[in-house]
């Protein structure tokens, strides 16, 4: 039976006993798990209410800034976490709004991709630069296998858990963010636009265009509290189009990541789950999985299903793609290579655009920078209330929200978004 997508992981209902990925013996077993998740909704609501109460208490008790108040606040949080863990349920935090403002990042989800920090190491370049540095090296003149190898390395370079535990703010509907990745030595420039195209569920669409490549897709961050860690699924997919290779398209999964708190805090990619990159035109498919020590292993299969290449290495160091038969290396990615990743990320802000992310959250960001937490919380609530009021007004007028830069792919289910060719340039608009 063909693979199917379930909870953002490729699974097979074919009696497989493979250890990597999530596998089910039959359709009935898969349905039983879905029913168990539905049964846990009530417990999840209770858990969210508990977290909300604790968040409010932490917000209040930590205002004084004394050591005793901070200890008291953290003790309350640990006690609440312990009670939720004891219930043994998976709690969906997608719509959870009780995160204390002190624990929020000074950016919305749309700006996470431009984060200058890396969780791989303090000296590592941003993942966005690594991603496009690999993509700009794709040569349309080489074999389809070598093109797939380079694309896979670019995707792996981009896959990284956030360096900060702080929760980014939830974008409001229509909020936009734009940036460019510039390689000054060659003059190459990749321009990206992100837009919040849906609020319930919270879906962000994005598109990046350069001289020889276009990257577009959509994602829905879905965090869950699972025992003593938080697992963040990135529901959706992305597509890389090679414009100088007859518009060859590579579609790839968005791997989940985890924030673990016991025995120590660490961020890592979700382990033992298969993710893949596929090119329909050439028939090549790459499958890979992460290990517990930041390792990654996988294979590249040709159209006949034969493994032609092996993928192995560490995503915080070097990853190699080698021929399965001879072991000859055909592509490599080295995070510590001093000659690579010589690009810059340039954020674009239009102060005259009411939907620009920096304008939307301007008052909240200013208060956060000055550590005026009460003002920051009020400013955040004001933005959220404006969004609710705008939604009610649209409903009264019978209007449907239309994104500025994206359009839904006709007939797609679940919804897929692409850059609207009628939209103006995001940086210039």
C-alpha positions in Angstrom: 0.0 0.0 0.0 1.2 3.5 -0.8 2.5 5.7 2.0 0.0 8.0 3.6 0.5 11.1 5.7 -0.6 10.9 9.4 0.3 13.6 12.0 3.0 14.9 9.5 4.8 11.5 9.4 4.9 9.0 6.6 3.3 5.8 7.7 2.4 2.5 6.1 -0.6 0.3 6.8 1.0 -2.8 5.5 2.0 -5.0 8.5 5.6 -3.6 8.4 7.8 -4.2 11.5 10.2 -1.4 10.6 11.5 0.6 13.6 11.8 4.0 12.0 8.6 5.9 11.5 5.1 5.2 12.7 3.6 1.9 11.4 0.3 0.2 12.0 -0.7 -3.4 11.5 -4.1 -2.5 10.0 -6.5 0.3 9.4 -8.4 -0.6 12.5 -5.3 0.0 14.7 -4.9 3.4 13.1 -8.5 4.3 13.8 -8.2 3.2 17.4 -5.3 5.6 17.9 -7.4 8.4 16.3 -10.3 7.6 18.7 -7.9 7.6 21.7 -6.8 11.1 20.7 -10.4 12.3 20.6 -11.0 10.8 24.0 -8.1 12.8 25.3 -9.6 16.2 24.2 -11.4 16.6 27.5 -8.2 16.0 29.5 -6.4 18.3 27.2 -8.9 21.1 27.9 -8.3 20.6 31.6 -4.5 20.7 31.1 -4.7 23.9 29.1 -6.8 25.5 31.8 -4.2 24.5 34.4 -1.4 25.9 32.3 -3.4 29.2 31.8 -3.9 29.6 35.6 -0.3 28.9 36.3 0.8 31.3 33.5 -1.3 34.1 35.0 0.1 33.4 38.5 3.6 33.4 37.2 3.0 36.7 35.4 1.7 38.3 38.6 4.2 36.9 41.1 7.3 37.6 39.0 6.5 41.3 38.5 8.5 42.3 41.6 11.6 40.7 40.1 12.8 39.4 43.5 14.6 36.0 43.8 11.8 34.6 46.1 9.1 35.6 43.6 10.9 34.0 40.7 11.5 30.8 42.7 7.8 30.7 43.7 6.8 31.2 40.1 9.0 28.4 38.8 7.8 26.1 41.6 4.2 26.6 40.5 5.1 25.8 36.9 7.0 22.6 37.9 4.0 21.5 40.0 1.6 22.1 37.2 3.8 20.3 34.7 4.1 17.3 37.1 0.3 17.1 37.4 -0.1 17.1 33.7 2.6 14.5 33.1 1.0 12.2 35.7 -2.1 12.1 33.5 -0.1 10.6 30.7 -2.0 12.5 28.0 -0.8 14.3 24.8 -2.0 17.9 25.2 -2.5 20.1 22.0 -1.1 23.6 22.7 -1.9 25.0 19.2 -4.6 27.4 20.5 -3.0 27.9 24.0 -2.9 31.6 24.8 -1.7 31.5 28.4 2.1 31.8 27.8 3.5 34.6 30.0 4.6 37.5 28.0 8.1 37.2 29.5 8.4 33.8 27.8 7.5 35.2 24.4 10.0 36.0 21.7 10.3 39.5 20.2 9.0 38.3 16.9 6.1 36.5 15.4 6.2 33.0 13.7 6.8 34.8 10.4 10.2 36.0 11.5 11.5 32.7 13.0 13.1 31.8 9.6 15.3 34.9 9.8 16.7 34.1 13.3 20.4 34.9 13.4 21.1 32.3 16.1 21.6 28.6 15.5 20.9 25.7 17.8 23.7 23.7 16.2 26.5 25.8 17.7 27.1 29.4 18.7 29.4 30.0 15.7 27.1 28.3 13.1 25.6 30.6 10.4 21.8 30.9 10.3 20.0 28.0 8.7 18.4 30.3 6.1 21.8 31.2 4.7 22.9 27.6 4.7 19.7 26.6 2.9 20.1 29.0 0.0 23.8 28.7 -0.1 23.2 25.0 -1.0 20.4 25.7 -3.4 22.4 28.2 -5.4 25.0 25.5 -6.1 22.5 23.2 -7.8 23.7 22.6 -11.4 21.0 21.8 -13.9 23.7 20.2 -16.2 24.5 17.4 -13.8 22.6 14.1 -13.5 19.2 13.8 -11.8 20.8 11.8 -9.0 23.3 14.5 -8.3 20.6 17.2 -8.4 18.6 15.2 -5.8 21.7 14.8 -3.6 22.3 18.6 -3.5 18.6 19.3 -2.9 18.6 16.9 0.0 21.6 18.5 1.6 19.9 21.9 1.2 16.8 20.6 3.0 18.9 19.0 5.8 20.8 22.3 6.2 17.5 24.1 6.8 16.1 21.5 9.2 17.1 22.7 12.7 15.2 23.3 16.0 15.0 26.9 17.2 17.9 28.0 19.4 15.5 29.8 21.8 12.8 28.3 24.0 10.9 31.5 23.9 7.5 31.2 22.1 7.1 33.4 19.0 3.9 35.4 18.9 1.0 34.0 16.8 0.6 36.1 13.6 -2.7 37.8 12.9 -4.6 37.2 9.7 -2.9 39.0 6.8 0.3 39.8 8.7 3.3 39.8 6.4 7.1 39.6 6.7 9.7 40.0 4.0 13.4 39.5 3.9 16.3 38.8 1.5 19.2 36.5 1.5 22.1 38.2 -0.2 25.5 36.7 -1.4 27.5 39.8 -2.1 30.5 38.0 -3.7 28.3 36.8 -6.6 25.5 39.3 -6.4 22.9 36.6 -5.9 19.8 37.5 -4.1 16.8 35.5 -2.8 13.7 37.5 -1.9 11.2 35.9 0.6 7.7 36.9 1.5 5.6 35.3 4.3 1.9 35.9 4.9 -0.6 34.6 7.4 -3.3 33.2 5.1 -5.5 31.5 7.7 -6.1 32.1 11.4 -8.2 29.1 12.3 -6.1 27.0 11.8 -3.0 29.3 11.9 -1.4 28.7 8.5 1.5 30.7 7.1 2.3 30.6 3.4 5.8 31.6 2.0 7.6 32.0 -1.2 11.2 32.8 -2.1 12.5 33.6 -5.5 16.0 33.8 -6.9 17.7 33.6 -10.2 17.4 29.9 -10.7 15.1 28.6 -7.9 11.7 29.2 -6.3 10.7 27.8 -2.9 7.1 27.9 -1.7 4.9 26.2 0.7 2.8 26.5 3.8 3.1 25.4 7.5 1.0 25.1 10.5 3.0 24.8 13.8 1.2 22.4 16.1 2.9 22.1 19.5 2.0 19.3 21.9 2.9 18.7 25.5 4.0 15.1 25.6 5.2 13.9 29.1 8.2 16.0 30.1 8.8 17.5 26.6 7.1 19.6 24.0 6.9 18.3 20.5 6.3 20.7 17.6 4.9 19.3 14.4 5.1 21.5 11.3 2.1 20.3 9.4 2.4 21.1 5.7 5.0 20.8 3.0 7.3 22.9 0.8 8.3 22.8 -2.8 11.6 23.6 -4.5 11.4 24.5 -8.2 14.6 24.5 -10.3 13.8 27.2 -12.9 16.7 26.4 -15.2 16.0 22.6 -15.2 12.6 22.7 -17.0 10.8 23.7 -13.8 11.8 20.5 -12.0 9.9 20.3 -8.7 11.0 18.7 -5.4 8.4 18.4 -2.7 9.6 17.7 0.9 8.2 17.2 4.4 8.7 19.6 7.3 10.3 17.5 10.1 9.0 18.0 13.7 11.3 19.0 16.5 11.3 18.7 20.3 12.1 20.8 23.4 13.2 18.4 26.1 13.5 19.5 29.8 14.7 16.3 31.5 17.4 15.4 32.4 18.6 18.7 30.8 17.2 21.3 28.5 17.9 20.6 24.8 16.3 21.2 21.4 16.5 18.4 18.9 14.9 17.1 15.8 12.2 14.4 16.3 13.9 11.0 16.2 13.0 7.7 14.5 10.5 9.2 12.1 10.9 9.0 8.3 10.8 12.2 6.3 11.2 12.5 2.6 12.0 14.5 -0.5 10.4 13.5 -3.8 10.7 14.6 -7.4 7.9 13.4 -9.6 9.6 14.3 -12.9 12.7 12.2 -12.3 11.2 9.6 -10.0 13.9 10.0 -7.4 12.9 9.9 -3.7 15.0 10.5 -0.6 14.0 9.2 2.8 15.9 10.0 6.0 15.5 9.9 9.8 17.2 11.6 12.7 18.9 9.9 15.6 19.1 10.9 19.3 22.6 12.3 19.0 21.9 14.8 16.2 22.7 12.1 13.6 20.9 11.7 10.3 20.8 8.6 8.1 18.9 7.9 4.9 18.9 6.8 1.3 18.1 8.1 -2.2 16.0 5.7 -4.3 15.6 5.8 -8.1 12.3 5.5 -10.0 12.6 1.7 -9.7 12.9 1.8 -5.9 16.6 0.9 -5.9 18.8 2.7 -3.3 21.5 4.5 -5.3 22.9 6.7 -2.5 23.4 6.7 1.3 22.9 9.7 3.4 24.8 9.9 6.8 26.3 12.4 9.2 25.3 14.9 11.8 23.1 18.0 11.3 25.4 20.0 13.6 28.5 19.0 11.6 29.0 17.2 8.3 26.5 15.3 6.2 27.6 13.2 3.2 25.8 11.7 0.2 27.7 8.7 -1.2 27.0 6.0 -3.8 25.6 2.9 -2.2 27.7 0.6 -4.4 31.2 2.2 -4.2 31.0 4.6 -1.3 32.2 7.5 -3.5 31.0 10.8 -2.2 29.0 12.8 -4.7 27.9 15.7 -2.4 28.7 16.9 1.1 27.6 19.6 3.5 30.0 20.8 6.2 28.7 23.3 8.8 32.3 24.0 9.8 33.5 24.9 6.3 35.0 28.4 6.6 34.6 29.0 2.8 30.9 28.4 2.7 27.8 30.3 3.9 29.1 33.8 3.1 25.6 35.4 2.9 23.6 37.9 4.8 19.9 38.0 5.9 18.3 41.5 5.3 15.0 42.1 6.9 12.6 44.5 5.1 10.3 46.6 7.1 7.6 48.9 5.6 6.5 51.3 8.3 3.7 52.6 6.0 2.3 49.0 5.7 -0.2 48.3 8.5 0.2 44.6 7.9 4.0 44.5 8.2 4.9 42.3 11.2 7.0 45.0 12.8 4.1 47.5 12.5 1.5 45.1 13.8 3.5 44.3 17.0 5.4 47.7 17.3 4.0 48.7 20.7 4.3 45.2 22.1 7.9 44.9 20.9 8.9 48.3 22.3 7.5 47.4 25.7 9.3 44.0 25.6 12.6 45.7 24.8 12.1 48.1 27.7 11.0 45.2 30.0 7.6 46.9 30.6 5.9 43.6 30.8 2.4 44.9 31.8 2.4 47.2 28.9 3.7 44.5 26.6 0.9 42.2 27.7 -1.8 44.9 27.1 -0.3 45.7 23.7 -0.4 42.0 22.7 -4.1 41.7 23.8 -4.9 44.9 21.9 -3.5 43.4 18.7 -5.5 40.2 19.2 -8.7 42.0 20.0 -8.3 44.1 16.8 -8.0 40.8 14.9 -11.2 39.5 16.5 -13.1 42.7 15.8 -12.0 42.6 12.1 -13.1 39.0 11.8 -16.6 39.8 13.2 -17.0 42.7 10.9 -16.1 40.6 7.8 -18.7 38.0 8.9 -21.4 40.6 9.3 -20.6 41.9 5.7 -20.4 38.4 4.4 -16.9 38.9 3.2 -14.1 36.3 3.0 -10.5 37.2 3.7 -8.3 37.3 0.6 -4.5 37.2 1.1 -2.4 39.8 -0.7 0.4 37.7 -2.0 -0.9 34.1 -2.2 -3.7 32.1 -3.7 -5.0 28.7 -2.8 -4.2 25.9 -5.3 -7.6 25.0 -6.9 -8.8 21.6 -5.7 -6.1 21.1 -3.2 -7.0 19.2 0.0 -5.5 19.8 2.5 -5.2 23.4 1.3 -1.9 24.3 -0.6 -0.9 27.8 -1.3 1.2 29.4 -4.0 2.4 32.9 -4.9 -0.3 34.9 -6.6 1.1 36.0 -9.9 -1.1 39.1 -9.8 0.4 40.3 -6.6 2.9 43.1 -6.6 6.5 42.6 -5.5 6.4 42.1 -1.7 9.5 44.2 -1.0 8.4 47.1 -3.2 4.7 47.1 -2.2 
